[in-house]
Amino acid sequence: MAAIDWTVNGQRRRTDVAAGAMLLDVLRDELKLTGAKPGCGEGACGACTVLLDGRAVKACVTPALSARNKTVVTIEGLARGEELHPLQQAFLDVEAYQCGYCTPGMILGAAALLEREPAPGEARVRQALEGHICRCGTYPRIVEAVRRAALEMRRG
Amino acid sequence: MADAGLLREYKRREFLHLLNAGATLTLALPVQGAQTSTRIARVGEVYELYTGKIDMGQGLRTLLAQAAAEELGVAVSAIRVIMGDTARTPDDGGTWASLTTPQTVPAVREAAARERGGPPRPPAEWNVLGQSTPNTLGRDIVTGAQIYAGDLRREDALAGVILRPAALKARFESVNDEAARKRPNVTVVRQGDFLGVAAPTLREARAAARLIQAEWRPEPDPPIDQLAAEWEKSGVAPVEDLQTRYPPLVRRGDAENALKSAKNVQKTSFWLPFVAHTALETRSAIAEWQGDRLTVHCGKQAPFLVRAEVAKALGIAEEQVHIVSHMPGGGFGGKQRADVEIEAARLARAAGRAVRVHWSREEEFRWAYARPAGLMVVESGADEKGRITAWRHRVYNAGAPGLPPPYAIEHQSNEAWRTRAPYRQGSYRSLASVANNFARECHMDERAAEFKRDPLEYRLAHIEDTRLREVLERGAARFKWPGPGKACGVACTIEKDGRLAIFAEAARDGARFRVKRLLMVADFGAALNPGNLKNQMMGGMIQGLGGALFEEWTPATRSLRQYRVPRFSDVPPIDLELIDRREIASAGAGEAPIVLVAPAIANALFALTGERKRALPLTR
């Protein structure tokens, strides 16, 4: 066990972390933030994606200790109170989901993209999210939602 | 593991019940005690609506709320849908076979109309049904608040892990679990070939499991490439049985003699591999005993079947088992049977505490059932102009769904032969309809080419159903069908009363090929929620793309890196047209859109390369 200091969804906290524990397990089991989902255990499906200092990481293969002194944002921390993040709003408007299991990871993967590239074209969105699987097959709607959100965010 | 007998019996009863009783459902296997048949109850300001089915992403929760709201004259938000709980909901069948729309929706409308005190409203007067009501779970989905089966926790539950052999078939030789049993708070359970460990944390359970020395005697995995020959040799011919949802033998005229006397006979064989469902969420269960009563929280499509299977496996009566099914992250037919529930229940009984078991991705690939592989042999006889007069379609192992052709052929014999499969296999979105449509629609294409006919025109020449003609004609116009020789392919079918046509264009991509575009036109009768229906159409096509191009399960499949499912870059532009016929009863549409993707692409590839591909996946 080691204690780490970090910021999760805007909140400074200290968390005991078992040696070798993955970020995903600490978020889900210790912090009860179940928005990040397990899917494959090898970083191949993107369902567990969260933001670590603004970068999208696969939490199932990211050691929890690597989050020490860093900032983590999960899907639960993306909205401002009742006001949804533009990506959440766009996914909702387009209904870019079926079962919704991949949605938190998709939205955070897209958030990291739009942080760096405010106006990605369709091909760029696909490429950036290639590591995310939507088994229900809503890919075209997801691309549409991300581009809508990008437009909305550029308008401010 | 649960046995096949209960599944068969459950499905048979469900089918007969629907057949005889029409819209008012409540079915139960004969064992149970109290069984609710309540559909709708007013609770203060809202109505509660009860169904034993579940939502796994197909939009059932929203659709049923729409149906009730329509008849009660209230807002969709005034309907609370209670699902998949064997103690609270009626047993109205499993969530499978696209039955919700044609069976459950009418039942809910009837019940809601009775509650209001009048007949169901005619479609022409609908205000809520027929609208693209947004998914009622939408906000929870985008905020991460939606709870899936695997998100459930109980503070006091132990973590369970199962020890499994290296080979798919193996028997115990010896077990030494002394060291593991000496660990504090560790329970080891061995029953027959079941071996599992429960401990306060997953870490402790895994550590204890590592201390167990188990020797299995493995049986070699039978090679898949010999199955086709084996099935053709040992398959058992079907007998007529119309008291079943998918009759294994459908005949018309005298196919045997018509084939013998036909001018031109052609026979082609097709292969469909095993495919893994690969729902993004792996299965899990929390089991808890209170005395001799068992409660299991899980994420399964058929809670009442799971209850029967759990009860049988644990040697208790069904009324002692309470199954609560929560939303799973995808199902696709792969989450119907009891498996992880039985494992958790066994561990919980021995430990005297609640136990949670959550399968890994590797366990999903190894120990869940796959979609059955299939050998399809299609033989047709034609006259000198190419008109098909005789037809025999034999499918081995895959199953009977999708077997009868949508074509007007005088002499037919459609036969689903029974076989022994060496691997766990079971339901999958549309089941054998993918196999049978692939074989039939590719065979039709071969016949068209042989007689130098346009594959579209050739199909139309064999179709009497006006709605099927219309989806083909509309699709051809919208796709700008160029006729033969232009790297384009077409396929069509009548699937569970829906009419569909898919058009595909292929292009060379270096030494390989790629799918350039896809188009589907579909007619499912009245579209109850067009927005959700289009979402299903798109999703079904993209799932079909995986099976068409690269999905293939083998006993060696262990991880997502080895098993390719469609990703963003695999999806070509897809155009959809939905024909909404308000006056015609709605067909279920969750499965149908998957069934034509492979043949449309295979036919486009023939047009591109001149080569016939008769085995899936096409990139192999």
Boltz contact constraints between the chains, C-beta under 6 A:
constraints:
  - contact:
      token1: [A, 34]
      token2: [B, 151]
      max_distance: 6.0
  - contact:
      token1: [A, 35]
      token2: [B, 144]
      max_distance: 6.0
  - contact:
      token1: [A, 39]
      token2: [B, 280]
      max_distance: 6.0
  - contact:
      token1: [A, 40]
      token2: [B, 361]
      max_distance: 6.0
  - contact:
      token1: [A, 40]
      token2: [B, 560]
      max_distance: 6.0
  - contact:
      token1: [A, 41]
      token2: [B, 360]
      max_distance: 6.0
  - contact:
      token1: [A, 41]
      token2: [B, 361]
      max_distance: 6.0
  - contact:
      token1: [A, 42]
      token2: [B, 559]
      max_distance: 6.0
  - contact:
      token1: [A, 44]
      token2: [B, 560]
      max_distance: 6.0
  - contact:
      token1: [A, 44]
      token2: [B, 561]
      max_distance: 6.0
  - contact:
      token1: [A, 45]
      token2: [B, 560]
      max_distance: 6.0
  - contact:
      token1: [A, 47]
      token2: [B, 280]
      max_distance: 6.0
  - contact:
      token1: [A, 75]
      token2: [B, 144]
      max_distance: 6.0
  - contact:
      token1: [A, 76]
      token2: [B, 144]
      max_distance: 6.0
  - contact:
      token1: [A, 88]
      token2: [B, 142]
      max_distance: 6.0
  - contact:
      token1: [A, 91]
      token2: [B, 142]
      max_distance: 6.0
  - contact:
      token1: [A, 92]
      token2: [B, 138]
      max_distance: 6.0
  - contact:
      token1: [A, 92]
      token2: [B, 142]
      max_distance: 6.0
  - contact:
      token1: [A, 95]
      token2: [B, 135]
      max_distance: 6.0
  - contact:
      token1: [A, 97]
      token2: [B, 141]
      max_distance: 6.0
  - contact:
      token1: [A, 98]
      token2: [B, 57]
      max_distance: 6.0
  - contact:
      token1: [A, 98]
      token2: [B, 539]
      max_distance: 6.0
  - contact:
      token1: [A, 99]
      token2: [B, 56]
      max_distance: 6.0
  - contact:
      token1: [A, 99]
      token2: [B, 57]
      max_distance: 6.0
  - contact:
      token1: [A, 99]
      token2: [B, 329]
      max_distance: 6.0
  - contact:
      token1: [A, 99]
      token2: [B, 330]
      max_distance: 6.0
  - contact:
      token1: [A, 100]
      token2: [B, 141]
      max_distance: 6.0
  - contact:
      token1: [A, 100]
      token2: [B, 146]
      max_distance: 6.0
  - contact:
      token1: [A, 101]
      token2: [B, 280]
      max_distance: 6.0
  - contact:
      token1: [A, 101]
      token2: [B, 281]
      max_distance: 6.0
  - contact:
      token1: [A, 101]
      token2: [B, 329]
      max_distance: 6.0
  - contact:
      token1: [A, 102]
      token2: [B, 280]
      max_distance: 6.0
  - contact:
      token1: [A, 103]
      token2: [B, 141]
      max_distance: 6.0
  - contact:
      token1: [A, 104]
      token2: [B, 144]
      max_distance: 6.0
  - contact:
      token1: [A, 126]
      token2: [B, 568]
      max_distance: 6.0
  - contact:
      token1: [A, 126]
      token2: [B, 569]
      max_distance: 6.0
  - contact:
      token1: [A, 129]
      token2: [B, 568]
      max_distance: 6.0
  - contact:
      token1: [A, 130]
      token2: [B, 567]
      max_distance: 6.0
  - contact:
      token1: [A, 130]
      token2: [B, 568]
      max_distance: 6.0
  - contact:
      token1: [A, 130]
      token2: [B, 569]
      max_distance: 6.0
  - contact:
      token1: [A, 135]
      token2: [B, 280]
      max_distance: 6.0
  - contact:
      token1: [A, 135]
      token2: [B, 330]
      max_distance: 6.0
  - contact:
      token1: [A, 136]
      token2: [B, 57]
      max_distance: 6.0
  - contact:
      token1: [A, 136]
      token2: [B, 539]
      max_distance: 6.0
  - contact:
      token1: [A, 137]
      token2: [B, 539]
      max_distance: 6.0
  - contact:
      token1: [A, 137]
      token2: [B, 542]
      max_distance: 6.0
  - contact:
      token1: [A, 137]
      token2: [B, 543]
      max_distance: 6.0
  - contact:
      token1: [A, 139]
      token2: [B, 568]
      max_distance: 6.0
  - contact:
      token1: [A, 139]
      token2: [B, 571]
      max_distance: 6.0
